[in-house]
Amino acid sequence: MSSFSLKKAVCPVISVLFLFAACATPPETPSSELSGMGGTAEPADVRENALPGSGGTPLAVPERDRGDSKSLDGTVLRYLQGGSPESIRRAVERVNDDSRGMTDQNRVALAVAGEMIRILYPLEEVTWPMPSVPDSDPYMSIIKTARMGAYDYTAESGDFLSLVLPALVLFTSPSQEEFYDDAVTALLRAANMNKKSVLPLWFLGVIAGRRGNHAEAGRYFREAWELDDSCYPVGIAHARSLIRQGRGKDALGIARTLSDRYPSALDFVRLSADAAFALQDWDTADAYILEVLKAEPRNTEYLLLRARILVERREYLKANSLLDAFATTNRTNKNYLLLRARVAREWNRNPAAATSFLQEAVRLYPEDQEVLLSTAAIGYQTGVSINERSARDFVSMVLARDPENRRALALLLSDYIAASEWTSAVTTGERLVALDSSSASRELLVRSYLGAGQASRAISIARSLYREKSPTDTLTGLYLQALIATGDTATARAIIDERMPVASSALKSTLLYFESRMIDDPDRQLSVLRSSLLADPRNGDALFSMYQWYFDRGDYRKAQYYLKQVIALEPMNRRYGELLANLDELLAR
C-alpha cells in the first residue's frame, strides 16, 4: 500500500482519538521545560511535524488508555530541533519520562538523539541505550546516508529535520563539496522554520568558511553561539573567527570558558594557545603551547609556535635548536621558512640567507597572505627586493585581494610614515582605524596626523590613548609631541615633571628630549639633548636633533657623525639617506 493510501487509512482513527482527547483535560506541560525553546506550549506546526516526520511511514497510534502523547512528542521534537547538547539531552529526558514507555516514536527519538551527539559532539557521551530502529525510518535513513559520505537529495523537505540532517555529511565527509548549493537552500529554509535552532546557522557557517567567505561564516557562528553556548563546536568556530578578526581577547575568553567545561579536552588548550598567540601575549601562549606539546610531543604545528615565541623573546639559540629539529621532517613548511628568515636576519645578521629563505617561501606559496606579508615585513627591514618585488609590492598584492587586511594596511601605513608621505599616511591610517581601533592602529594614525601638520586631530586621540592605561614610553612621547605641536607646553611640562623622578633610563631620555623641544636658548637646548643621550644613547629623536643643531650652525662634520648614528638605527629610512648624501656633498666642497 502506498504512503498516501496508508495516511488516508489512519486519518479516521486519528479523528476518533482527537474527539476522545477533546473531552478530557490534557496533561499540563511545565513552562520551565520549554524555557528557551520557543514558548510554553507547542504550536500547531510543531505538533504536525512530530516524529517520524512528514512523508515517512506512520508509527502505531498508542491506545487511548495510555494518554494523549501529542504534547510530549511535540516537545521532544522541538528539543531535537534545537540541536545543541543541552537541547538534545532534554529531549532524551522527556522520552525517559514518558509513561507510555518505549513507543516506536520514542525509539526513533533516542536513536536520532544518539546519532546527533556522536556525529556533532564527540566530546559528549551518549548516556542512554541506543535502540534499534529500521533503516526505513526517514530520519535514520538520512543519517545513514550521511555516514556513508553522501548528501541525501531524496529527503523530504516538509519538516525541519529532513532539511537539516542531510548536512551532517559536512562532518562525516568534510572533503565533499558538490552538495553545497542544495544544502544552503535547505538550511536557509530550515532557519526560517525554526529561528531558535543552532543547527542551520552552524552548518551555514561551516559551508561559508569552507568556501572562503570568512566574514559571512563569522556572522553565522556568532548568531549560533548567542543562541546556545552549550554548542561547543560553534564556540570553537566563533573563537577562531574572532582570532581572524583580530579579537584575540574575546576568543581567549571563550576558549577558557570551554576549557573549564571540558578540562580534559586538548582542543580547548590548543584554542587558548592560538588566541593568546594572536594577542601576542607570549607568556600566556607559551604556557598553553607547552601543555599541548607535553601531551603531543610530535605536534609540529605547536613546535613552530613555540619557536616563534622564542624568536619574539629574542632567545634565538633555543629557537634555532627547535627549527633544526623541525627541519629533519619538513624543510618546506611556510612557517619554518619564515622563522628561518627572521633568525638569519635578526640573529645571524645575514640578509643574504634571510632573502634565500623568503624566496623559497614565495616560490612555494605565491598567493599565501601570511607569506607575502612576512616577506614584506623583512623586506622593509632589509631594503632588499625579493623575486624582483619590493616590500610595498608584496603589501599591494595582499590588499588587491583583501582591501581590509589589517596587517597589510598597518605595514603600508608604517611605510608611508617612514617615507614622509603624509597625505597617503593619513588616508591609510583612517582606513585602518575604521577596521581596527586597537591602540597600535591609533598610535600610527596619531603619527600620521602629526606628520601631516594636523596636530588638532592628533591630540584628542593621543590624549585618550594616554589616559586608557599605564602608558608606554613610546605613547608618552607621542602624547608629549602632540601637546607641544598644539602649543600646550604647560601640560607637557607638567607630565615631564610628574614622570621624571621615577622614569626608567629610556623614559628619562624621552622626557629630556621633549624638554629640549621647549627650550629657546641654543646652549641650554644642546645641554639637555646631551643629557638625553646619556640616559639612552640609542634615542633616535635626540640623535636627529643633535644632527639638526650642528647642521644649522654649519658644523657638518659633527652633523654627519650624529646622522650616521640615526641611520644605523633606521637603515631603510630613505629620507635619512638623502640627508646624508647632501652632507657628503657639502663636506666635499
Stockholm file with secondary structure:
# STOCKHOLM 1.0

chainA/1-589         MSSFSLKKAVCPVISVLFLFAACATPPETPSSELSGMGGTAEPADVRENALPGSGGTPLAVPERDRGDSKSLDGTVLRYLQGGSPESIRRAVERVNDDSRGMTDQNRVALAVAGEMIRILYPLEEVTWPMPSVPDSDPYMSIIKTARMGAYDYTAESGDFLSLVLPALVLFTSPSQEEFYDDAVTALLRAANMNKKSVLPLWFLGVIAGRRGNHAEAGRYFREAWELDDSCYPVGIAHARSLIRQGRGKDALGIARTLSDRYPSALDFVRLSADAAFALQDWDTADAYILEVLKAEPRNTEYLLLRARILVERREYLKANSLLDAFATTNRTNKNYLLLRARVAREWNRNPAAATSFLQEAVRLYPEDQEVLLSTAAIGYQTGVSINERSARDFVSMVLARDPENRRALALLLSDYIAASEWTSAVTTGERLVALDSSSASRELLVRSYLGAGQASRAISIARSLYREKSPTDTLTGLYLQALIATGDTATARAIIDERMPVASSALKSTLLYFESRMIDDPDRQLSVLRSSLLADPRNGDALFSMYQWYFDRGDYRKAQYYLKQVIALEPMNRRYGELLANLDELLAR
#=GR chainA/1-589 SS CCHHHHHHHHHHHHHHHHHHHHHSCCCCCCGGGGTTTTCSSCCHHHHHTCTTCTTSCCCCCCCGGGCCCHHHHHHHHHHHHHCSHHHHHHHHHHHHTCTTCSCHHHHHHHHHHHHHHHHHCTTSCCCSCCCCCCTTSHHHHHHHHHHTTCCCTTSCCSSHHHHHGGGGHHHHCTTCCTTHHHHHHHHHHHHHHCTTCHHHHHHHHHHHHHTTCHHHHHHHHHHHHHHCTTCHHHHHHHHHHHHHTTCHHHHHHHHHHHHHHSTTCHHHHHHHHHHHHHTTCHHHHHHHHHHHHHHCTTCHHHHHHHHHHHHHTTCHHHHHHHHHHHHTTCSCCHHHHHHHHHHHHHTSCCHHHHHHHHHHHHHHCTTCHHHHHHHHHHHHHHCCCBTTBCHHHHHHHHHHHCTTCHHHHHHHHHHHHHTTCHHHHHHHHHHHHHHCCCHHHHHHHHHHHHHTTCHHHHHHHHHHHHHHSSCCHHHHHHHHHHHHHTTCHHHHHHHHHHHGGGCCHHHHHHHHHHHHHTCCCHHHHHHHHHHHHHHCTTCHHHHHHHHHHHHHTTCHHHHHHHHHHHHHHCTTCHHHHHHHHHHHHHHHC
#=GC SS_cons         CCHHHHHHHHHHHHHHHHHHHHHSCCCCCCGGGGTTTTCSSCCHHHHHTCTTCTTSCCCCCCCGGGCCCHHHHHHHHHHHHHCSHHHHHHHHHHHHTCTTCSCHHHHHHHHHHHHHHHHHCTTSCCCSCCCCCCTTSHHHHHHHHHHTTCCCTTSCCSSHHHHHGGGGHHHHCTTCCTTHHHHHHHHHHHHHHCTTCHHHHHHHHHHHHHTTCHHHHHHHHHHHHHHCTTCHHHHHHHHHHHHHTTCHHHHHHHHHHHHHHSTTCHHHHHHHHHHHHHTTCHHHHHHHHHHHHHHCTTCHHHHHHHHHHHHHTTCHHHHHHHHHHHHTTCSCCHHHHHHHHHHHHHTSCCHHHHHHHHHHHHHHCTTCHHHHHHHHHHHHHHCCCBTTBCHHHHHHHHHHHCTTCHHHHHHHHHHHHHTTCHHHHHHHHHHHHHHCCCHHHHHHHHHHHHHTTCHHHHHHHHHHHHHHSSCCHHHHHHHHHHHHHTTCHHHHHHHHHHHGGGCCHHHHHHHHHHHHHTCCCHHHHHHHHHHHHHHCTTCHHHHHHHHHHHHHTTCHHHHHHHHHHHHHHCTTCHHHHHHHHHHHHHHHC
//
